[in-house]
């Protein structure tokens, strides 16, 4: 590729990254709305008290299950068509969830939150799409830029819950899920502007040089990238899910618990303004390793006491650690495939990562109830060490990392 073509490609990649950042701000608010209200609505509609958190768990499960179909759609029809389909799913999800509330049907509401998970499986891949046609440092910065959209989404989602929860007279929270549908509708014209670099794959097309997924999964480099993402996101979800319950259980108020989660979310996405530059300066593996260390430090702080400061500092460290670890892992995955392998490699990664997240969400509450807050945090330390050791070795051997494609 000559210099002029490369410049054009980089400009197109930068344009796409900004489009995906705006789309992330709209689509990323989908999950906070469900997480904020799913349990409250479940309390109103569920026939069984043990099922009140099921709508939120189905969001995570839908996300995990939806990653592979989403990857297939994008592989078959291209990024833009796939993302437009995703916004339609998101719109339908919000409407169905609202109808579930209006008709007081727990089943219909759960179908809506499950579909919201399918929509999130498209939204989660925006970070990968930002690297399409981007080269070198530009790709790493693009991933971090799209994640900034998550910071905006973390603000938009809870605010919409407050502004619209009574928008439908006499039916609390239905308006919030209609606003969820409206955000998906707003993302549609934004994503229409996307210029997809993934050509449509037709049956029988030449795929010379494309490796089978099992062969790619056998690559130590790819396995390390997946493991970094699984541990970063899985541990963050594992601890975050239990922390509000633990705070209230140790005598702190619900408002203090909510404020701690708010600081945690800001810490998750705030560093995205400079994470890309850090990866360019120090390398993606070093940044990811720093993220895992911060997650380990967050557990150590949590184990050192039960004052509100211990909980808040722990959650802030956990958020920053997730940012470095997950964005670093995303950039590592982006280096492990050819353009033809892109969709299936990224889809397999997200299936494993978000499948783990779904399991962590289900498992965290029951473990907290049976074994306590300390056990939650003791589990974090060996999980971090298990991935940190090979990651540090990789970061310390950049020439080996560069040569290794398998």
Helices and strands as residue ranges (DSSP letters): H 3-27, H 29-45, G 49-51, H 54-77, H 79-102, H 106-123, H 126-129, H 137-164, H 174-192, H 213-217, H 220-249, H 254-270, H 272-282, H 284-303, H 308-334, G 339-341, H 342-371, H 373-396, H 398-403
